[in-house]
Structures are given as C-alpha cells and as structure tokens.
Amino acid sequence: MADYDDAVKLALRKLRARDRFETEIRADLAGYPEDIVERVVRFLIERKLLDDTRTTQNLIERNTGRRSIGVERLTAELKRRGAPEEALQACVQAASVSEADRIRELLDGRFKATDARSKAARFLIARGFPEDSVESALDRFFQPLPE
C-alpha cells in the first residue's frame, strides 16, 4: 500500500505544476509496478485530475494571442509531450482554421507597417507558422503605402 500512496503523491505533485497527458504521468511513474500505475491513472481520471482533452485545449489556449505559435510547432509540442492521436487531429483542425487570424494578431501587436518585413517573417517562421501562410499574411500587413 505504501507504493500506491507514494505513486499517488508523485502523480499529484507532477499535476500541481501543470496539466499533463496520461502518457506523461505513466512515464513519471515508470519505477512503480504496472498494476499500481494503472490504479493511480484510474484514480486520477475518475477524479477528473487527468484529462488529455483538457490538457490539449489548455496547451492550445496558452499558445494563442501574443504567444501564438504555428500549427506545426504546436503539433510537435503535443507529440513530444505524448498527446493521443485524436488530440493531435483536433488541434491541427482547430488551429489551422484560425491561423491567418493568429498571424495577423501577432503582427498587429508586435510590428508596424513601417518595420522590416524580413524581421517579421523571421519572427513568424521561428514561431512555427508555415511559409505560405507567413507570406500571404505579410503581403496583407505590409501593403504599399499610398503616395
């Protein structure tokens, strides 16, 4: 019983810092017997402390607005953290719909129409936005000034 209690305490300590995916919690509990890991995961899911969908949504929300990142980078982050495949698909679908709006919001908040286009392009590419989306957004943002 001490192993189970210790495993629950470890899992709760990890969840206190940030939302985690089930695969992350399982990795954190790798040193415990499989039956204890299963009991702990079931305990956390039953009490709604562990929810892959909520974790995915929170990660997407945290990376919007002035902190926006591209779909490619967001997908890579979700894969790295062990998100389930259905969460990845939902993320890609939701994020790609509003990608142009997210890029525009970033540009509006960080750049002026008189700033260097190349600097804005590097910034957006570094955030993980695809080149074709960046190009079209930059064309709209850096329209020629009227003479």
Contacts in CASP RR format, 6 or more apart in sequence:
PFRMAT RR
TARGET T0000
AUTHOR 0000-0000-0000
METHOD contacts of the structure
MODEL  1
MADYDDAVKLALRKLRARDRFETEIRADLAGYPEDIVERVVRFLIERKLL
DDTRTTQNLIERNTGRRSIGVERLTAELKRRGAPEEALQACVQAASVSEA
DRIRELLDGRFKATDARSKAARFLIARGFPEDSVESALDRFFQPLPE
3 32 0 8 1.000
3 33 0 8 1.000
3 36 0 8 1.000
4 36 0 8 1.000
4 39 0 8 1.000
4 40 0 8 1.000
6 32 0 8 1.000
7 29 0 8 1.000
7 32 0 8 1.000
7 36 0 8 1.000
7 37 0 8 1.000
7 40 0 8 1.000
8 40 0 8 1.000
8 43 0 8 1.000
10 28 0 8 1.000
10 29 0 8 1.000
11 25 0 8 1.000
11 28 0 8 1.000
11 29 0 8 1.000
11 40 0 8 1.000
11 44 0 8 1.000
11 50 0 8 1.000
12 49 0 8 1.000
14 20 0 8 1.000
14 24 0 8 1.000
14 25 0 8 1.000
14 28 0 8 1.000
15 25 0 8 1.000
15 44 0 8 1.000
15 49 0 8 1.000
15 50 0 8 1.000
19 51 0 8 1.000
19 54 0 8 1.000
19 55 0 8 1.000
19 58 0 8 1.000
19 59 0 8 1.000
20 28 0 8 1.000
20 50 0 8 1.000
20 55 0 8 1.000
20 81 0 8 1.000
21 52 0 8 1.000
21 55 0 8 1.000
21 81 0 8 1.000
21 82 0 8 1.000
21 83 0 8 1.000
21 84 0 8 1.000
22 41 0 8 1.000
22 45 0 8 1.000
22 50 0 8 1.000
22 52 0 8 1.000
22 84 0 8 1.000
23 81 0 8 1.000
23 82 0 8 1.000
23 83 0 8 1.000
23 84 0 8 1.000
24 81 0 8 1.000
24 82 0 8 1.000
25 40 0 8 1.000
25 41 0 8 1.000
25 44 0 8 1.000
25 50 0 8 1.000
26 37 0 8 1.000
26 41 0 8 1.000
29 36 0 8 1.000
29 37 0 8 1.000
29 40 0 8 1.000
30 37 0 8 1.000
32 40 0 8 1.000
41 50 0 8 1.000
44 50 0 8 1.000
45 51 0 8 1.000
52 83 0 8 1.000
52 84 0 8 1.000
52 87 0 8 1.000
53 87 0 8 1.000
55 83 0 8 1.000
55 87 0 8 1.000
56 78 0 8 1.000
56 83 0 8 1.000
56 87 0 8 1.000
56 90 0 8 1.000
56 91 0 8 1.000
59 74 0 8 1.000
59 77 0 8 1.000
59 78 0 8 1.000
59 81 0 8 1.000
60 74 0 8 1.000
60 91 0 8 1.000
60 94 0 8 1.000
60 95 0 8 1.000
63 69 0 8 1.000
63 70 0 8 1.000
63 74 0 8 1.000
63 77 0 8 1.000
64 102 0 8 1.000
65 102 0 8 1.000
65 105 0 8 1.000
65 106 0 8 1.000
66 105 0 8 1.000
66 106 0 8 1.000
66 109 0 8 1.000
66 110 0 8 1.000
68 102 0 8 1.000
68 103 0 8 1.000
68 105 0 8 1.000
68 106 0 8 1.000
68 127 0 8 1.000
69 77 0 8 1.000
69 127 0 8 1.000
69 128 0 8 1.000
69 129 0 8 1.000
70 95 0 8 1.000
70 99 0 8 1.000
70 102 0 8 1.000
70 127 0 8 1.000
70 128 0 8 1.000
70 129 0 8 1.000
70 130 0 8 1.000
71 91 0 8 1.000
71 92 0 8 1.000
71 95 0 8 1.000
71 96 0 8 1.000
71 99 0 8 1.000
71 128 0 8 1.000
71 129 0 8 1.000
71 130 0 8 1.000
72 128 0 8 1.000
72 129 0 8 1.000
72 130 0 8 1.000
73 127 0 8 1.000
73 128 0 8 1.000
73 129 0 8 1.000
74 91 0 8 1.000
74 95 0 8 1.000
75 88 0 8 1.000
75 91 0 8 1.000
75 92 0 8 1.000
78 87 0 8 1.000
78 88 0 8 1.000
78 91 0 8 1.000
79 88 0 8 1.000
83 91 0 8 1.000
95 102 0 8 1.000
99 129 0 8 1.000
99 133 0 8 1.000
100 133 0 8 1.000
100 136 0 8 1.000
100 137 0 8 1.000
103 124 0 8 1.000
103 129 0 8 1.000
103 133 0 8 1.000
103 134 0 8 1.000
103 137 0 8 1.000
104 137 0 8 1.000
104 140 0 8 1.000
104 141 0 8 1.000
106 123 0 8 1.000
106 124 0 8 1.000
106 127 0 8 1.000
107 120 0 8 1.000
107 124 0 8 1.000
107 137 0 8 1.000
107 138 0 8 1.000
107 141 0 8 1.000
108 141 0 8 1.000
110 120 0 8 1.000
110 123 0 8 1.000
111 119 0 8 1.000
111 120 0 8 1.000
111 123 0 8 1.000
111 141 0 8 1.000
113 141 0 8 1.000
113 142 0 8 1.000
113 143 0 8 1.000
113 145 0 8 1.000
117 138 0 8 1.000
117 142 0 8 1.000
120 138 0 8 1.000
120 141 0 8 1.000
120 142 0 8 1.000
121 134 0 8 1.000
121 135 0 8 1.000
121 138 0 8 1.000
124 134 0 8 1.000
124 137 0 8 1.000
124 138 0 8 1.000
125 131 0 8 1.000
125 134 0 8 1.000
129 137 0 8 1.000
END
